[in-house]
Structures are given as structure tokens and as C-alpha cells.
Amino acid sequence: MAVTTIRRARPGEAKALAQVIADAFHDLAVCRWMVPDPAERRRVLPPDFQIFVEHGIEHGTVHTTDRLDAVAVWFSDAPEGVPDIPDYDARVAAACDPYTERFRLLDEAMHRAHPTGRSHEHLALLAVAPAGQGAGLGTALLDARHAYLDREGIPAYLEASSLRSRDLYLRNGYVDLGEPFAVPGGPDPAMWPLWRDPAQPAKRA
């Protein structure tokens, strides 16, 4: 694979990166359940994901590549927190109608599964454009943020949305955090919660 530059995303790139996520997630079981019709799914998913990418660029950490063909959206769960997305319910309804209720059910299931009691970073989204999958871009994005998390001693949490993505995260230091969870009326399981403790620095002789 050619050398890939990992950098922070810029505000004007949010729409293109949301499309990368929508394309990568199009055939996931949970997305097929939320929006069963493929054409409707292609309409609904990009503006929904754009809400999170824009918020991540402003209040979190969004990494992408020089070709904008992969993206990772991180949020801190530190005590000072991240501000809520302004007008979130209205924006999701505008993007997802008439499927808003299913998106709400997924949000609630993810909120219930989210760990509390220890500050961490949450990998909300990681996606690679279909043409670039299998080339190591997902690992490159993880490495970029893990280097910082390891230096600062910060653990990470995420929800894998497929067995394939779960395998990627297991190879990169994550472990299962409890049982996978379902969405009421949706696929079972829908998500696999995973946790990564920061790597311990090598001891000096």
C-alpha cells in the first residue's frame, strides 16, 4: 500500500466524509434494518452521518486521509464532556424521516451500553470507502489516535457493527466489554461493545 497521510479533517470536508461512512455502512445489518429500501438508505444515511462528522470536527477529533477515503470520529468522555449536538432530535428527524424512530431506538440502545465511571475516548465512527477496504486504512486511522491515547494513558471504547469490524478491533488491542446488544425489533446482535486500555510504555533498563 502506498504511504497514507493521516491528518485532522477540515470543516469543509464533513459532507464528503459522511458519504464515505454511508457507502461503507450501506450493507450493515443494522443499517438495512433502519432503512430497508437500498435507494432510500443512500438518501438517508449521508445527512445523518454528517451531523456527527461536523460535531466531531468542532468538538472531537476527526482523522482522515489525504485522499478522503477513510475517516475516524472520536469524542472524549472526560468529565468536562462534549457539548450536545444542537437541535439533535430535529436534525435527525429532518435527515431520517420517515425512519426516525428506528434511529432513535439505536441511539437509546447504544446509550444504555455505553460504559460509565471511567473517562475514556469513544470511537463513534470508523469507515473506509469500499474501494479502499482491506488495504490497512482502518488500522492506520486507529494507530494515529492510539499513539496519543497511549501517551496520555487514556482508554478507548467503541461499538463494532459487524463481526468483520470486531475482528479488526480485536487485532488492534480491543477486548469485548460484555455481551453484544440488540436493538428492539432490529437485528440481534446489532453491536459488539469493545474496550481498549492504553498500552503500557516500555520500561527502561
C-alpha positions in Angstrom: 0.0 0.0 0.0 1.2 3.5 -0.8 2.2 5.7 2.1 -1.0 7.2 3.5 -1.1 10.6 5.2 -3.4 10.7 8.3 -4.5 14.2 9.3 -7.2 16.1 11.0 -10.3 16.7 8.9 -11.4 20.2 8.0 -15.0 21.6 8.3 -15.5 21.8 4.6 -14.8 18.0 4.3 -17.7 16.9 6.5 -20.1 16.1 3.7 -17.6 14.1 1.7 -16.5 12.1 4.8 -20.2 11.5 5.7 -20.6 10.0 2.2 -17.6 7.7 2.9 -19.3 6.4 6.1 -22.7 6.0 4.3 -21.1 4.0 1.5 -19.1 1.8 3.9 -22.1 1.1 6.2 -24.7 0.7 3.5 -24.9 -3.1 3.7 -24.6 -3.4 7.5 -27.4 -5.4 9.1 -28.4 -2.6 11.4 -28.5 0.0 8.5 -30.6 -2.4 6.4 -33.0 -2.6 9.3 -33.1 1.1 9.9 -33.8 1.9 6.2 -34.8 -1.3 4.4 -35.0 0.1 0.9 -31.5 0.5 -0.6 -32.3 3.6 -2.6 -33.8 5.3 0.5 -30.8 4.2 2.5 -28.5 6.0 0.1 -30.6 9.1 0.6 -30.9 9.0 4.4 -27.6 7.9 5.7 -25.2 10.6 4.4 -27.0 13.6 6.0 -27.4 11.6 9.3 -23.7 10.8 9.5 -22.8 14.4 8.5 -24.4 15.5 11.8 -21.8 13.5 13.7 -18.8 14.3 11.5 -19.5 18.1 11.8 -19.8 17.8 15.5 -16.6 15.7 15.7 -14.6 18.2 13.7 -15.7 21.0 16.0 -15.7 19.3 19.4 -13.8 16.0 19.0 -11.1 14.5 16.8 -11.8 13.5 13.2 -9.0 11.9 11.3 -9.0 11.3 7.6 -6.5 10.5 4.8 -5.0 12.7 2.1 -7.5 11.1 -0.4 -10.6 11.5 1.9 -11.2 7.7 1.5 -11.3 6.9 5.2 -12.5 8.6 8.4 -12.5 8.1 12.2 -14.6 10.2 14.5 -13.6 10.3 18.2 -15.2 12.1 21.2 -13.8 12.5 24.7 -15.8 11.2 27.6 -13.8 13.2 30.1 -15.6 14.9 33.0 -15.8 18.2 31.2 -17.6 16.3 28.4 -18.5 17.2 24.9 -21.5 19.6 24.3 -24.6 18.1 23.0 -25.3 18.4 19.3 -27.6 21.4 18.9 -31.1 20.6 17.8 -30.1 17.0 17.5 -33.6 15.5 17.5 -34.9 17.9 14.9 -31.8 17.4 12.7 -32.1 13.6 12.9 -35.8 13.8 12.1 -35.1 16.1 9.1 -32.4 13.7 7.8 -34.1 10.4 8.6 -37.8 10.9 8.2 -39.8 8.6 7.9 -37.3 6.2 9.6 -36.6 8.5 12.6 -38.0 6.1 15.2 -35.5 3.3 14.3 -32.6 5.7 14.5 -33.9 6.8 17.9 -34.1 3.1 19.1 -30.5 2.6 18.0 -29.3 5.7 19.8 -31.1 4.5 23.0 -29.5 1.0 22.8 -26.0 2.5 22.3 -26.6 4.9 25.2 -27.6 2.0 27.5 -24.5 0.0 26.6 -22.0 2.9 26.9 -19.7 2.4 30.0 -19.7 4.9 32.8 -17.4 5.6 35.7 -14.0 5.9 33.9 -13.0 8.6 31.5 -12.3 7.4 28.0 -12.4 8.3 24.3 -15.3 7.0 22.3 -14.7 6.0 18.7 -18.1 6.9 17.4 -17.4 6.1 13.7 -14.7 4.5 11.7 -15.2 3.8 8.0 -13.2 3.1 4.8 -14.5 3.7 1.4 -15.4 0.3 -0.2 -12.7 0.6 -2.9 -10.1 1.0 -0.2 -11.1 -1.7 2.3 -8.6 -4.4 3.1 -5.6 -2.1 2.4 -4.8 -1.2 6.1 -6.5 2.2 6.2 -8.6 1.3 9.2 -5.6 0.2 11.1 -3.7 3.4 10.1 -6.5 5.5 11.5 -6.6 3.6 14.7 -2.8 3.8 15.1 -2.9 7.6 14.6 -5.2 8.1 17.6 -3.9 5.2 19.7 -0.5 6.8 19.8 -2.0 9.8 21.5 -4.2 7.8 23.8 -1.2 5.6 24.9 0.9 8.7 25.6 -1.8 10.2 27.8 -2.9 6.9 29.4 -6.5 7.2 28.1 -8.6 4.1 27.4 -11.0 3.8 24.4 -14.5 2.5 23.8 -16.4 1.6 20.7 -19.3 -0.4 19.3 -18.4 -2.7 16.4 -21.2 -3.0 13.9 -20.2 -6.3 12.3 -18.1 -9.4 13.1 -15.6 -8.2 10.5 -15.1 -4.8 12.2 -15.0 -6.6 15.5 -12.1 -8.7 14.3 -10.3 -5.5 13.2 -10.6 -4.0 16.6 -9.5 -7.2 18.4 -6.4 -7.2 16.3 -5.7 -3.6 17.5 -5.8 -4.2 21.2 -9.5 -4.1 22.0 -11.4 -6.7 24.0 -15.1 -7.5 24.4 -16.8 -5.4 27.0 -19.8 -7.5 28.0 -22.2 -9.2 25.6 -23.2 -7.8 22.2 -26.5 -6.0 22.3 -29.6 -5.7 20.1 -32.0 -3.0 19.1 -35.7 -3.6 19.9 -37.2 -5.1 16.7 -33.8 -4.9 14.9 -31.0 -7.3 14.2 -29.7 -9.4 17.1 -27.0 -8.8 17.8 -26.6 -5.3 16.3 -23.4 -4.1 18.1 -20.4 -5.5 19.9 -19.1 -3.2 22.7 -15.3 -3.2 22.9 -12.7 -1.6 25.2 -9.0 -0.8 24.9 -6.7 0.0 27.8 -3.8 2.2 26.9 -0.6 0.3 26.0 1.9 0.4 28.8 5.1 2.2 27.9 8.2 0.1 27.7 10.2 0.0 31.0 13.7 1.4 30.7 16.6 -0.7 31.7 
